[in-house]
Structures are given as C-alpha cells and as structure tokens.
Amino acid sequence: MDLLAGNLVLAASLNLVTQAIQIGAYAARYAGVITGRVATAISLFSLLVTASRLASLFMTPALGALADTTANPAIREHLSSVPPDALARFDAQMRIVVGAGSIGILIGACLLPMFAVMFVRGIRAFERTHSIPHALVRLLDPRVIADLLRELRPRRIRWSDFPLAAVPMKLLVANTVLFAVYAIGVVAAYDASVIDLDARTTASGLSGLVNGIGTVAFSLFVDPTTALIVDKTVQGERPRRDVSAMICWLVVSAFIGTLLAQAILAPAAEYIAAGAHLFVHPVHQP
C-alpha cells in the first residue's frame, strides 16, 4: 500500500484548509473591535467556523477509507490484529494528516490581515444589505478581491506590539489543549480502529472521548475569556493592541497545540481502543 495514497492527500489537504480557516476566523474578533459591531462579528465568526467544519466532513470518510485499507487485508486473512508494518504505515499516514493541520495554522496566520479586512467589509456590507448571502456576493467584487490581495504583502512583525502580559495565561493553556485534542480526536479514533479489530466500528465513533476535553476547554476558558477581552476593548477599558496580542498568542498556542498532538496521538488512540474494547467486551461482575 502506497504511503501517500489518494485518500491521504485528500484528508491532509482538507485538514490544512480547515485549520487555516479556523485561524482566519480569529480575525472576526478584531473586526468586531474596529467596527464596534461585536455581535455581528461573532455571527460571521460562527459562519466561517461552520464552513471549516463542513470541509472536515469530507475528511472523515477519507480517514475511514485509509483505516479500512489497512484493516481489511488482516480481516480477510482472519488475523487477530493488523501486522506491525501495516500499523506503522497507518500511524505515519495519520501523523501526516495532523502535520498538515500545523501547516494550515501557519498559512492561516499569514492570511490574518486579509481575513481581518474581509470581516470588516463583510460586516459593513451586511449592515447595508441586511443579508448574509448579499454580503458574501459583495466580497466577490473584483475591487474587493484586489483590496484583500493587497493585504498579503509582507509585513515586519514587532513582538513588542503583541505583549504576552496582555493575555491571560489560562487562556493560552486552554487553547493549546483545545487544538491538541481537536487535532487528533477523529484521527485517534481511526487509529484505534486498526489497533483493536474486534471493536473497529465502535472505536471509529468514539472521537468524543478525546474531543470532549477540548469542548470543555473551549466552553469554560477560551470562548468566555476572548469575548471578555473584546468587550472590554470595545468599552474602552483595554487598548485595541490587547486584542491584536490575544489573536497573535492564540495562533502561537494553537500551533504549539498541534505539535503537542503528535506526542499524544498514540496514547489517545490506545485510550479510545480501550474504551471501545469495554463497549464490545464489557466486564461482567460475578
């Protein structure tokens, strides 16, 4: 089986795009501060995140196909487990998918200025038309596209413009955990499906055992804290620079999270495989 199979290229490409869009969505917070339309900016943020999740829907069957291609020969030969060489190849494929997400974060970071202008224009277009579809069509105007492309020019970054002290450390830690577990939730589930062939279908549906940790981090720490910083900035209690610093360090922590994901992928897969095994072979008390 070729390491760089077609489904692997598809899954890695979609994960790259998904992560780039997720990072680009951060610019909605800054656009909300610039325009003073925080609620509208959050709505557009949700729209972009939804679009990224739709892209990830196509990644899941590609991962499933890779898992099936790995497990099916062992099943046909009535083996109790996948041979070690096939397991190692599949693990390498899953790590390529996760690594593509890290690259996507870097691409999204480079596109942040463009996303910020896009959100500002989108908010103002929505205020004029009162229609999201019409606002999206307005963004397709050649003059708007030209303005967006001009934002891609290289910029000199001065780290003094992004003070780390302006961002709560608990926010960065929670965001690192969030991206670490979200980067491998589905991937680890399919990795677990080839570890325990008896529970392969159960394992592929247990990504929530890992993603649930990220959901808690997002709901308790990431979303409320970022919203509070934006609100205080709009109210004049914080300088606008704090929002820029927040976005900058969120991107850095997200990238670190996806690197950390490589280290926890194998333990997460074993964790899901153990959970799936308990569902298929429950322990009966005497």
N, C-alpha and C positions, 0 to 999 in steps of 0.2 A: 504494500500500500504506500503510495507516494505521500511524503510528509506534507508537502504543500498541495493538498487536494483542493479541488474547486470549491467545495463547501467550506474549507478552512479559509480560503481567500475571501469568500463572501462573509463569513462570520467576523473575521478580523476587520474587514473594511467597514462593516456595519457598526461594529463596536467603536472603531475610530470615529466615525461620523457621530454616533450617539454621544460619546464623551465630549467631542468638540462642541456640540450643540448645548450640552449641559453646562459647559463652562461659559459659552456665549450668553446663556440665559442670565448669568450674574449681572450682565450689563443693564438689565432691566431695573435693578435696584438704583444704579447710578442715574439712569434716565428718569426715574421717578423723582429723584432729588432735583435734577436740573429743571424739570417741568413743573414740579410741585404736585404732580398727579400720581401719588403713590399707589392708590387703589387700582388705577388703570394700568400702571406699570406692572403690578403684581398679576393682573389678569393676562397681560401679554407674556409675562414670565411663564405662567401656567400653560399658555398656548404653545410656547416653544418647548417646554419640558414634555408636554403631551406628544408633540411631533417627534421628539427623540425617543420616547417610549414606543411609538408606532414603528420606528425604524428597528428597535430592538426585537419587535415581534417577529421580524424576518430572520433575526439572528438565531432565535431559539430552534427552529426546525433545522437550520444548518448545523448547529451543535448536535442535535439529535441524530442527524444523518451520520456525522462523524463517529458518534458513540455506537450506533448500530453497525457501521462498517467495521469497527474494532471488535465488537462483541459477537457478531453473527458467525464468523468462522469457528470460534470456540464452541458456540452453541451447536452448530452443525456437526461438530466432531464429538459432541457430548462430553466436553471438558467441564470441570467444575469451576474453572477460573480462566481468565484471559492470560495467555503466555506473557512472561515478563517483558519480552522485546516489544510486543504489541502495546502493553501497558505504558512502557517508556515512551513509545512513539506518540501515543494519545496524550500523555501528560505534556510532552513537548508542544503538541498542537494547541492544547488548552493554554499553555503559557504564552504562545504566540498571540492568541486572541486577547489575553489580558494585557500583554505588552503593547498591542495595537491601541488599547484604550489609553495607555500612558502617552503615546504619541498624539492621540486625539486631544488630550488635555493641553499639550504644548501648542498644537495648532489652534485650539480654541482660545488660548491665551494671546496668541499673536493676532487673532481676529477680534479681540475685545473692543478696540476702538471703533471698528466697523459696526459691530453689534450695538455699541452704545448709540451711534448716530442713527442706526436703523430703528432702534426702540424710540428714540426721541421723535423721529419723523413719523413712526407708526402711531405714537400717542397723539401727536398733533393732527395727523390725518384722521384718526378715529374721532377726535373732538369735532372736526368739521363735518364728517360724513355720518357719524353715529353708526357705523357698520364696519365690523372687522374685515369681512371679505373685500369691501371697497378700499379699506386702508391697506390691505395686503396688495391689491392691484396697484395702488398708488406707488408702492415700493418698487414696482416693476418698471416705472417710468425711466427711460434711458438717462435722464438728467440725475435722478436719484441714485441710480446704479453707479453713475460716474462719480458722484459725491462719496458714495460708500467705498468705491475702489481707491479713491484718493486717501482714505484713512489707513490704507495698508502700507503707506510709506514708512520706512524705518524710523524709529524714534530712539533717542538716547534716554535710558532709564536711570533716574537718580533715586537710589534707595531711600535717601533722606525724605523723599516725597511720600513714602509709604511707611510711616512709623509703626513698628511692631507693637509698641506700647499702647497704641490706639485700639488694638483688637484684643478682646478677652481671650486668654489662653484656653479656657474651657471650650470656646467656640472652635478654635483651631484643632484641638484634640478630638472633639466630637466630629468635625468634618473629615479629619484623617481616618477615623474609624468608619465613618459613613462610606467614604469612597473605597476603603479597603474591602469592606464586606460586600458592597454593591458590585464591585469589580469582579468578584468571584462567586457570588451567590448562585447564579444559574450555571456557570462553568463548573463549580464544585459539585453541583447536583449531577451533572452528566458524567463528571469524573467518577463520582461514587457509583454510578450505574454500571460502570465496567469493572469496578472493584468487586462487587457482590452481584453475580449474575442472577442469583435466585430472587433478588429484590431490585432488579434493574428498573422496572417500571415505577415502583414505589419511590426509589431514590431520585429519579428524574423529576418527580413532583414535589420534592422536599427542599427546594431552594429557600423557602421561607424560614427554615431553621437557621440560616445564615443571614438572609436579608432582614429578618425581624430585628436583629441587633442594630442594623443601620436605620431602620424605621424608627426605633426608639431614640437613637441619637439625633435624628433629624427633627422629630416631633418635640423633644424635650429641650434641645440645646441649639441646634443650628438655625432652624426657621424662626423661633421666637427672638433669639439674640440678634440675628441680622435685621429683622423687622424693627426691633427696638432702636438699633443704631441708625437706621434710615429715618425713622420717625423723629428721633432727637435732632438729626441733621436738618430735616425739613422745618422743625420748630425753632431752629437757630441755637439749640443747646450744644451742638457739636459742629466743628468746621466740616466743610464739604470734603476736605482731604481725608477725613476719617473713613468715609465711605470708599474712597479710592484705595486706602490702605486695607480696609476689610476685604475688598474684592481681590486685591493683589495676594494677600496672605491666604485667602480661601483657595485660590488657584494653586499656590505653593503646597498647601496642606493636602489638596486633592491629588496632586501629582505624587507626593510622598505616600499617600494612601494607596495608590495603585502600585507603587513599588513594594510597599509592605504586603500587598495582596499576593505577590509572588511567593513570599515566605509562608503565608498561612494557607495557600491553596491546598497543599497536601493534607494538613491537619483538618481543614474544613471538609475535604472530601471524605476522609475517614470518619469524621463526626456524622456526616449525613449518611454514610453507608451503615454505620452502627445504628442510627435511628431507623433507617429503612429495614434493617435486619430485625429489629424489635417489632416492627409492624407485621412483618411476614412470619416471623417465628417468635411470637410472644412467649414470655416466661410464665409458665403455669405454676401457681403456688399449690403445694400439696394440701 
